[in-house]
Amino acid sequence: MRISSFWLLAFSLAVSVPAAETQTLKLWNGAPPLATPNNKPEAYLPLDAGMDPDITRLGNVSEPSLTVYHPPAGKRNGACVLICPGGGYSILAMKHEGTQVAEWLNSLGVTAVVLKYRVPAPKGEPAQLRPLLDAQRAMSVIRSHAKEWGVDTNRVGVLGFSAGGHLAAWLLCDGNRRAQGYPAGPNEPSCRPDFGVLIYPAYLTGADQGQKQPVIRAEEKPGPVFFVHANDDKLGPENSIEFFLTLKKAGVPGELHIFQQGGHGFGMLKQGKPVNDWPARCADWLRAQGWLEPR
């Protein structure tokens, strides 16, 4: 086991698992910003009858962290992706929208980082506020460890599902503007993603109530974005379609895939539908953009 040093953030709790290909980092040194007492322990919710065992649900998250999945040293191409699992900002789907995604990215030579962000929000607070603080910190952490992890600081993207897609959209649009409540202090590496992958993102249409929408500003436009949605998604493919068109109007390149069937929350599940091949389509896009070229 080796504990990583981090000159700026002074991280503690850097732990390597026996396979030596993953490590978990505590995200903040000390209490996270806007921390409040949590009387409920973090725990996985029991599976409902008939639920796919790959759909795990982690609740009451108050101590955010990162788990880094390293590809074999000889296969790393320098790209890195921060993964934001979904869960309606209430829970986190840590397996089929988290760890399994990391394993797939590793197969492409991409370093993958699963973000365990804080949920749920206290009553009356914007649902994405604390998660955005955590996501921005995570991007800076990745770039601070770039040399150690074999990551190119100009090839760091974000991938999010459902509410995690909403969070990823905020991260893309906010660029280097730190969220309200971000600790003041020495300059940290950029928290702006170089590209984004949004899989059935939620809360991105004008019809969504109670969720403030991210705003694209001309001075710092997002990098290119890849979208996947199902037409029969209960939350509506309009979430991807409208945001894709907003990005297009702002001059941001992107690629949009709408599948006829798939519903919401398919993640990395294998259900025998065309939508379940989205990782292959995404890999094609990443390759065409040059993110998978070794550097």
N, C-alpha and C positions, 0 to 999 in steps of 0.2 A: 504493500500500500504506500502511496506517495501523496502527500498533501501539497497541493499547488500553491504557489505564492502569487499574490496579486498586488502589485505595487500601489495601485490607486484605491481599490475598494477594500483591501484587507479582509478577504473572505476567510471564513472559518468553515469547518465541516466539509472539506473536500474528500469524498470517499470513493474508492475504486472497488467495483465488485470483483469477484474472483476471476471472471473472464478477462479482466484488465482492458476491456474495450468500452466500458462505460464508466462514468463518474458522475456523482451528484454533488452539486454546489448549493450552499445556502445563498439565496439571492441578495439579501441585504446584510450589511454588517450591523448587528443590533436590531432593534425593532423596525419593521417596515414603516414608511411614511403613512400617516393616517391610521396607524394601528389602533384598534380598539379591543377591549377584553373579549375573549371568546370563551363562553362557558360550555360549548359543545365540542367534544373531541373530534379531530379529523378522522374519518372512517369511510370505508366502502359500504355502500348500501347493499342490502341483500338482493339477489336476483329475483325478479318476478317469475312466476310460473311460465315456463315455455320460452323464456328470454334466452337469446343467444349468449353463451358464456363469454364471448369476446366483448360484450357490451358491459364494461365495468363502470361504476358510477362512484366517484370520490366526492364526498361532501364535507362541508365545514372547514374549508381550507383557509387557514390564517397565517401559515408560514410558507411563503412561496419559495420555490427552488427550481433549479435546472438539472436535468439529467442529460448528459452528453453521450451520444453514441458515435464511436469512432469507427470508420471503415478500416480494413487492414491497411497498414502503412503504405504498402506498395500499390494500393488502389485509390488512394485519396487524390482527388482532382482539385482541391483547394476551395470548392464551393461549400457553403454551410447554409442550413435552413433551420429557422426557429419554428417549432410546431406549437400551435395554440389549439388544444382540444376544445370541443364544444360542450354544451350542457346547459344552454339557456341562462348563463350567468348564475346558475343555482348549484350545479354539480360539474364535475369534469369527467368526460368519457376518456379515461386515460389509456385504454388499450387500443380499440379499433380506430380511434382518432388521435392516438399518441404513440405508444411504443411500437405498434405494428407499422406505423408510417415511418418511424425512424429506421426500422429494419429495412424497409423498402428503399429509402434514400441511401442507406449504407450500401445496398447492392449496386447503386449507381455511382459509388465512390464519393458520395456527399456526406459530410459530417452533419449529423442531425442533433438538435437540441430540443428536448421536450420541456415546455414551460408549465409548471404547476403554479397557476396564478390564483389570487384570492377570490373566493366565492363563498356565499352570496354577499352582496353589498348590504350595508346597514339600510334600514328603511329611510327613504327620502334622499338617498345619494344616487347619482347616476351609476347604472350598473357597470359601465365600462371604466369608471374612474380609477379604482385601485388596480384592476387588471392592466390598464394602460400604463400606469406607473411601473408595474412589474415587467411588462413587455419592453418598455423603453430601457429599463435597467438591464434586461436580458440581452438586448442587442449590443449595448455598450460592453457588457461582460464578454460576449463572444469576441468582439474586436480586440478587447484587452488581452485575450488568451490566444489570439490568432497565430502567433509564431509557434507557441507551444503545441497547438492543435493542428498545425498545418493548414490553416485557413487563410484565404486571400481576403483582406478587409474590404475589397471592392466587389466581392461575390457572396454577399450575405443576404439571404432572402427570408421571407416569412410565409408560412402556410397555415391557414386556419379553417376550421369546420364550424358551420352554424354560428353560434355566438362567438366562437373563436375566429370565424371569418369576419364578423363585425369588428372584433378587436384588431385583427390584422389590417382591415381597411383603415381604421383609425391610425394605426402605426404607420401605414404607408402614406396617409395624407398629412399627418402631423410633422413628418420629416424630423428635423432636429429641434422642434419646439417642444420642450419638456412640458408634461402635463401639470396641471395645478396640483401643488403639494409636493412636487419633486424636490428633494433636498438640495439646497444651495451648497456650493462648495467648488473644489477644483474641477476644471473642465474634464469631462469624460469623453471617450471615443464616441463617434457618431452613433446615434440610435436610429438612423434612417435606413430602412431596408433597400436593397438594390433591385429587388423584384418581389412579386407576390403571387401566391397561389391561393385562391379562395374557392373552397368546396362547399356548396350549398350555404353561402353566407346568409345570415339573418339580419333583420332590422335595418335594411338599407333602402327601403322604399319610403316615399312620402306618406304612404298610408300607415306606416308603423307609428304607433303612438307610444310616448313614454321613453323613446330612445332618441337622443340627439344624434344627428347625422354628421359624419366627418365632412370637412370642407376642403376642397382642393384649392390650393393657392398657387398663382402663377409663378411666384418666386422660387418655389421648391416642389415641383411636380413629382408624383410617384414614379417609380420605375415601372417596367412592363408587368402586366397582370394576366394570369391564366384563370379562367372560371370553369366550374363544372356545376350543373344543376339538373334536376329531374323535373319534367313538365308537371308531374303529378305530386310534387312536393307540397305538403299541407301549408307551408309558409309562403309558397309561391316562388316560381322562378324569376318573377319580376325583381326580386332582390339582386340577382346577378345581372339581369338584363338592364335595369335602370342604372346601376352603378357602372356597368360596362359602357353604356352610352354616355354617361357623365364623364368618364375617363377619356373616351374617344373625343368628345367635344373639347376637352382640355389638351388634346394632343398627346395623350398617353397611349402607347401601343398596347394591344391585348389580344387575347384569343378566348372565345366563348363557346362552350359546348352545352347544349340543352338536349338531354336524352328524354325519350318519351315516357319511360317508366323508371322507377327507382325510389320514389318517395323521399323521405327526409331521414338523414342519419345513417346512410349506408356505409360511410367511412371506408375501411379496408375489408368489409365483409365480402364473402364470396357467396352470392345468391343466384348465380347463373344468368344474370341480366347484362345487357350491353354496358350499362352504366358502371358495372363492377370492373370494367377494363379501363376506367379513367386513369389509373397510374401509368399505363402504357402511353396514353395520349399525352399525359403531363410530361413523361420522360422525353417524348418526341419534341415537345415544345421547349423543354429545358435544353435539350441538345441543339435544337435549331437556334436558340438564343446565344449559344456558346458557353452556357454555364457549366456544362459537363466536360469541357475541354481541359485536359490536364495543364496545370501551370506550375 
